[in-house]
Amino acid sequence: MKRLFMFLIILTSLINAQIFKTDSPLAHTYSIVAIDPETGDMGVAVQSHWFSVGTIVSWGEAGVGVIATQSFVNASFGPHGLELLKSGLTAKEVLDKLISEDEGREFRQLAILDAKGNVAAFTGKNCIQPAGHITGKGYSVQANLMMNDKVWPAMSKAFENSKGSFAERILDALDAAQKVGGDIRGKQSAALLIVRAKSTGKVWEDRLIDLRVDDSNEPLKELRRLYKVHQAYQHMNNGDLAVEKNDMNKAMQEYSTAMKMFPENLEMKFWTAVALANKGNLEKALPMFKEIFKKDKNWKTLTPRLIPNGLLTVDENTLKEILK
């Protein structure tokens, strides 16, 4: 009878555990939520040995906050948590409400940061060990199913001591986690999301950075590469805006900065050459056009099409010289 009783207890525990494994996405991982003390921008970043971790773990909205929901993920914590923050609750109040209403709370790991920099975190006792979190001034780092218990302390130290930009400090925290062991299963996906301190009402402008690596042998290295590409294309976008305003000096500066970051990128090189031609600096522009056209003739086909809308402001003879 005693054996039967013990068997039923064990069976019940296994069934309960399996419920969360079945109903909840598995995102055993390490992550960080943080606020930039200088701008008020907020960020959340994550890495896991799980496909497309950024689609279920990281959530954020400008002027509201950022959330990381992980372990046996209750994905509703993301959108529901943001709605509660928007209603005026603090990060701690939202976390307490979400956790208290979730019967699977002990399998969850959750971190919330609100627009005022308040932060709260929770690690359920049934998260796969090693698991834990550290909250600091304007940030929280959390991890579960790690190689060892050094992961989240390493993240905390890296974020606090990093001297780079806000995005780079967040990426440094992820790198620090990996250096001391990271996810015991290895690496697969990563994500970085940064939103504005205050909403402009334009969602497409409020997400300052939104990068995901869904499946890679080196997701953190790839995330770093994408961040660099993102920075370069920001300069390209700034250059385009300057062209719209007929500020060719500004356009030239922005395009050149982007090109220096990725000198082999033909598009960046092409628009730099266009800006040079528009300024009348054919001495520098012509060799660049020649190199670009040699590598990809489609850019040569495109060039005359820029004349009617004023993106290339050269006369007919100069155009012929460029295409020659």
Stockholm file with secondary structure:
# STOCKHOLM 1.0

chainA/1-324         MKRLFMFLIILTSLINAQIFKTDSPLAHTYSIVAIDPETGDMGVAVQSHWFSVGTIVSWGEAGVGVIATQSFVNASFGPHGLELLKSGLTAKEVLDKLISEDEGREFRQLAILDAKGNVAAFTGKNCIQPAGHITGKGYSVQANLMMNDKVWPAMSKAFENSKGSFAERILDALDAAQKVGGDIRGKQSAALLIVRAKSTGKVWEDRLIDLRVDDSNEPLKELRRLYKVHQAYQHMNNGDLAVEKNDMNKAMQEYSTAMKMFPENLEMKFWTAVALANKGNLEKALPMFKEIFKKDKNWKTLTPRLIPNGLLTVDENTLKEILK
#=GR chainA/1-324 SS CHHHHHHHHHHHHHHHHHHHHHHSCEECEEEEEEECTTTCCEEEEEEESSTTGGGTSEEEETTTEEEEEEEECCTTHHHHHHHHHHTTCCHHHHHHHHHHTCTTGGGEEEEEEETTSCEEEEECTTSCSSCEEEEETTEEEEECSBSSTTHHHHHHHHHHHCCSCHHHHHHHHHHHHHHTTCBTTCCCEEEEEEECSSCCSCHHHHEEEEEEECSCSSHHHHHHHHHHHHHHHHHHHHHHHHHHTTCHHHHHHHHHHHHHHSTTCHHHHHHHHHHHHHTTCHHHHHHHHHHHHHHCTHHHHHGGGGTTTTSSCCCHHHHHHHHC
#=GC SS_cons         CHHHHHHHHHHHHHHHHHHHHHHSCEECEEEEEEECTTTCCEEEEEEESSTTGGGTSEEEETTTEEEEEEEECCTTHHHHHHHHHHTTCCHHHHHHHHHHTCTTGGGEEEEEEETTSCEEEEECTTSCSSCEEEEETTEEEEECSBSSTTHHHHHHHHHHHCCSCHHHHHHHHHHHHHHTTCBTTCCCEEEEEEECSSCCSCHHHHEEEEEEECSCSSHHHHHHHHHHHHHHHHHHHHHHHHHHTTCHHHHHHHHHHHHHHSTTCHHHHHHHHHHHHHTTCHHHHHHHHHHHHHHCTHHHHHGGGGTTTTSSCCCHHHHHHHHC
//
